[in-house]
Amino acid sequence: MLDVSLKHYLLVAALMFAAGVGVIISRRNAIAVLCGVELILNAAALNFVAFNRYSAPSGRLDGQVFTIFIIILAAAEAAIALAILLNLFQQTNTVDVDEADTLRE
């Protein structure tokens, strides 16, 4: 039987966070950048649930409640970001984030 400890959860969350940061830094496509932000938010949610599971008193659901708020925040962020991306695509015919400064004009 495999014993999964807090260290395992933290390692997976750290890998997700690093992958998200790597995507945000390396990509110029706005959709890929949004995927990187989602990876970072999911890593934070995994940390909340893991810490709640291994350090909170029995029966407390604080980590899960924080995770629900993160999911709601991610959904709102995705809706707003996609609206901005549609506007960017209408103006420039590309979703390259380097072209986003043309929206100021």
CORZI-V502239 format. One record per residue. N is the residue number from 1. RES is the residue in three letters. OMEGA is omega in whole degrees, 0 to 359 (NA if undefined). D_CENTER is the distance of its C-alpha to the mean C-alpha in Angstrom with 2 decimals. Layout:
BEGIN
[[N RES OMEGA D_CENTER] [N RES OMEGA D_CENTER]]
END
This chain:
BEGIN
[[1 MET 182 31.54] [2 LEU 179 28.25] [3 ASP 180 27.38] [4 VAL 182 23.64] [5 SER 179 23.23] [6 LEU 180 20.69] [7 LYS 180 20.73] [8 HIS 178 19.53] [9 TYR 180 16.45] [10 LEU 177 15.74] [11 LEU 178 16.42] [12 VAL 179 14.01] [13 ALA 178 11.17] [14 ALA 177 12.49] [15 LEU 177 12.66] [16 MET 179 9.08] [17 PHE 180 8.27] [18 ALA 178 11.23] [19 ALA 178 10.44] [20 GLY 178 7.27] [21 VAL 178 9.71] [22 GLY 178 12.42] [23 VAL 181 11.14] [24 ILE 182 10.62] [25 ILE 190 14.05] [26 SER 186 15.89] [27 ARG 174 15.24] [28 ARG 178 16.99] [29 ASN 185 16.02] [30 ALA 179 13.84] [31 ILE 178 12.50] [32 ALA 178 11.45] [33 VAL 177 9.81] [34 LEU 176 7.74] [35 CYS 177 6.93] [36 GLY 177 6.14] [37 VAL 178 3.79] [38 GLU 176 2.24] [39 LEU 180 3.79] [40 ILE 179 3.68] [41 LEU 178 2.99] [42 ASN 175 5.01] [43 ALA 177 7.03] [44 ALA 179 7.89] [45 ALA 178 8.88] [46 LEU 177 10.86] [47 ASN 179 12.51] [48 PHE 182 13.60] [49 VAL 181 15.13] [50 ALA 179 16.72] [51 PHE 178 18.25] [52 ASN 182 19.48] [53 ARG 188 21.07] [54 TYR 183 22.85] [55 SER 182 23.79] [56 ALA 175 24.22] [57 PRO 183 27.57] [58 SER 177 28.16] [59 GLY 179 27.17] [60 ARG 182 24.61] [61 LEU 183 21.32] [62 ASP 181 19.57] [63 GLY 179 16.50] [64 GLN 178 16.22] [65 VAL 176 16.74] [66 PHE 179 13.96] [67 THR 176 11.62] [68 ILE 177 13.17] [69 PHE 177 12.56] [70 ILE 179 8.79] [71 ILE 178 9.12] [72 ILE 177 11.56] [73 LEU 180 9.69] [74 ALA 178 6.93] [75 ALA 178 10.20] [76 ALA 178 11.99] [77 GLU 180 9.70] [78 ALA 180 9.93] [79 ALA 180 13.62] [80 ILE 181 14.40] [81 ALA 178 12.81] [82 LEU 175 14.69] [83 ALA 177 17.76] [84 ILE 179 17.66] [85 LEU 176 17.33] [86 LEU 177 20.26] [87 ASN 178 22.23] [88 LEU 180 21.59] [89 PHE 177 22.70] [90 GLN 183 25.76] [91 GLN 190 26.75] [92 THR 184 26.29] [93 ASN 175 26.06] [94 THR 175 23.07] [95 VAL 178 19.29] [96 ASP 184 19.60] [97 VAL 177 17.87] [98 ASP 179 21.14] [99 GLU 184 22.96] [100 ALA 181 21.00] [101 ASP 177 23.60] [102 THR 179 26.22] [103 LEU 180 24.92] [104 ARG 185 26.52] [105 GLU NA 29.95]]
END
